[in-house]
Amino acid sequence: MADHPKLELRVYQSCYVPERATFQVREFGEFLGSEKVSLLKDINKLLVERFKCWRLQRIHRKKFARGASSLTLDVAILHRIFSFAMENDFVLANPVRMEDRPGDNPQGGAEPFTAEELGKLRENAANDLLPLLLLRWTGLRGSDAVGLTWQEVDFT
């Protein structure tokens, strides 16, 4: 095991964390800075629970925040980062406990919009109906859809 390496979030960003997760890593880094934590050995379950409270307050300040689903995604990303750290002997245990999986809705799957909201989106999409349907039925994120090329489309 490494001798308690300093937490270098840039290392995670460049070699492990997918680009879409860098925001969550930055948020965790900002929280750790506010707590004056710079060593991996100092990150424990209690600190992670404090991060969840801190992060939820920040999420709720945003106008169109998704609330608990955003927090679930943040926690899932941190859990995977610390799993990676365990696999590479940076830490002995994963301090991030998974309670839910992102997008889980045990009663009917992930449903970010009601039927009424989807109807309104379709009515007002006008020339943007194709991108709306692409995002709705593929589950792609906007940034992934923008980078999509025809070579990546499987028409079978």
C-alpha positions as CSV (number, residue, x, y, z in Angstrom):
1,M,0.0,0.0,0.0
2,A,1.2,3.5,-0.8
3,D,2.4,5.7,2.1
4,H,-0.8,7.7,2.3
5,P,-0.4,9.6,-1.0
6,K,-1.7,13.1,-1.2
7,L,-5.1,13.1,-2.8
8,E,-4.4,14.2,-6.4
9,L,-7.8,14.5,-8.1
10,R,-6.1,15.5,-11.3
11,V,-4.7,11.9,-11.5
12,Y,-8.1,10.5,-11.2
13,Q,-9.4,12.9,-13.9
14,S,-6.7,12.1,-16.4
15,C,-6.4,8.4,-16.0
16,Y,-9.6,7.0,-14.6
17,V,-12.6,9.2,-14.3
18,P,-14.7,9.5,-17.4
19,E,-15.0,13.0,-18.7
20,R,-18.6,13.3,-17.8
21,A,-17.7,12.7,-14.1
22,T,-15.1,15.4,-13.7
23,F,-17.7,17.8,-12.3
24,Q,-18.4,15.4,-9.4
25,V,-14.7,15.0,-8.8
26,R,-14.3,18.8,-8.7
27,E,-17.2,19.1,-6.2
28,F,-15.7,16.4,-4.0
29,G,-12.3,18.2,-4.2
30,E,-13.9,21.5,-3.3
31,F,-15.5,19.9,-0.3
32,L,-12.3,18.2,0.8
33,G,-10.6,21.6,0.5
34,S,-13.2,23.2,2.8
35,E,-12.6,20.4,5.3
36,K,-8.8,20.8,4.9
37,V,-8.4,17.1,4.0
38,S,-5.6,16.3,1.6
39,L,-4.7,12.7,2.5
40,L,-6.5,9.6,1.3
41,K,-6.2,8.0,4.7
42,D,-8.3,10.9,6.2
43,I,-11.3,10.2,4.0
44,N,-13.7,8.0,6.0
45,K,-17.4,7.1,6.0
46,L,-18.2,10.0,8.4
47,L,-16.5,12.5,6.0
48,V,-18.4,11.0,3.1
49,E,-21.7,11.4,4.9
50,R,-20.8,15.1,5.6
51,F,-20.0,15.4,1.9
52,K,-23.5,14.1,1.0
53,C,-25.2,16.7,3.2
54,W,-22.9,19.5,1.8
55,R,-23.5,18.4,-1.8
56,L,-27.3,18.1,-1.3
57,Q,-27.5,21.7,-0.1
58,R,-25.6,22.8,-3.2
59,I,-27.8,20.8,-5.5
60,H,-31.0,22.3,-4.0
61,R,-29.6,25.8,-4.6
62,K,-29.7,25.2,-8.4
63,K,-32.9,26.1,-10.2
64,F,-33.4,22.9,-12.2
65,A,-31.6,20.4,-9.9
66,R,-32.6,16.8,-9.9
67,G,-32.1,16.5,-6.1
68,A,-31.6,13.0,-4.8
69,S,-30.9,11.5,-8.2
70,S,-28.0,13.9,-8.7
71,L,-26.6,13.0,-5.3
72,T,-27.0,9.2,-6.1
73,L,-24.9,9.8,-9.3
74,D,-22.3,11.7,-7.3
75,V,-22.0,8.9,-4.7
76,A,-21.9,6.2,-7.4
77,I,-19.0,8.0,-9.1
78,L,-17.1,8.4,-5.8
79,H,-17.7,4.8,-5.0
80,R,-16.2,3.7,-8.3
81,I,-13.2,6.0,-7.8
82,F,-12.5,4.6,-4.4
83,S,-13.0,1.0,-5.7
84,F,-10.3,1.9,-8.2
85,A,-8.1,3.2,-5.4
86,M,-8.6,-0.1,-3.5
87,E,-7.7,-2.2,-6.5
88,N,-4.5,-0.2,-6.8
89,D,-3.7,-0.3,-3.1
90,F,-4.1,3.4,-2.5
91,V,-6.6,2.7,0.3
92,L,-7.5,-0.3,2.4
93,A,-11.3,0.2,2.3
94,N,-13.9,2.0,0.3
95,P,-15.4,4.8,2.5
96,V,-18.3,5.4,0.1
97,R,-21.3,3.2,0.7
98,M,-23.7,2.7,-2.2
99,E,-27.4,2.9,-1.2
100,D,-29.0,3.2,-4.6
101,R,-28.0,2.9,-8.2
102,P,-28.3,5.9,-10.4
103,G,-31.5,5.9,-12.4
104,D,-33.1,3.3,-10.2
105,N,-36.8,3.6,-9.6
106,P,-38.0,0.3,-8.2
107,Q,-41.6,1.0,-9.2
108,G,-41.2,1.5,-12.9
109,G,-37.7,2.4,-14.0
110,A,-36.1,5.8,-14.4
111,E,-38.8,8.3,-15.4
112,P,-37.5,11.9,-15.3
113,F,-40.7,13.3,-17.0
114,T,-44.4,12.7,-16.5
115,A,-46.5,11.9,-19.6
116,E,-47.9,15.5,-19.5
117,E,-44.3,16.9,-19.4
118,L,-43.3,14.7,-22.4
119,G,-46.3,15.9,-24.3
120,K,-45.4,19.5,-23.8
121,L,-41.8,18.8,-24.8
122,R,-43.0,17.2,-28.1
123,E,-45.5,20.1,-28.7
124,N,-42.8,22.7,-28.3
125,A,-39.8,20.9,-29.9
126,A,-40.6,22.2,-33.4
127,N,-37.3,21.7,-35.4
128,D,-35.7,20.1,-32.4
129,L,-38.0,17.0,-32.3
130,L,-35.4,14.7,-33.7
131,P,-32.7,15.5,-31.1
132,L,-35.4,15.3,-28.4
133,L,-36.5,11.9,-29.5
134,L,-32.8,10.8,-29.8
135,L,-32.1,11.8,-26.2
136,R,-35.4,10.4,-24.9
137,W,-35.2,7.0,-26.4
138,T,-31.5,6.3,-26.4
139,G,-30.7,7.7,-22.9
140,L,-27.7,9.6,-24.4
141,R,-26.6,12.7,-22.5
142,G,-26.6,15.9,-24.5
143,S,-22.8,16.0,-24.6
144,D,-22.7,12.4,-25.9
145,A,-25.3,13.1,-28.6
146,V,-23.4,16.2,-29.8
147,G,-20.3,14.1,-30.3
148,L,-22.1,11.3,-32.0
149,T,-21.0,10.5,-35.6
150,W,-22.7,8.5,-38.3
151,Q,-20.0,5.9,-38.1
152,E,-21.1,5.1,-34.6
153,V,-24.7,4.5,-35.5
154,D,-25.7,0.9,-35.9
155,F,-28.8,0.7,-38.2
156,T,-29.3,-3.0,-37.7
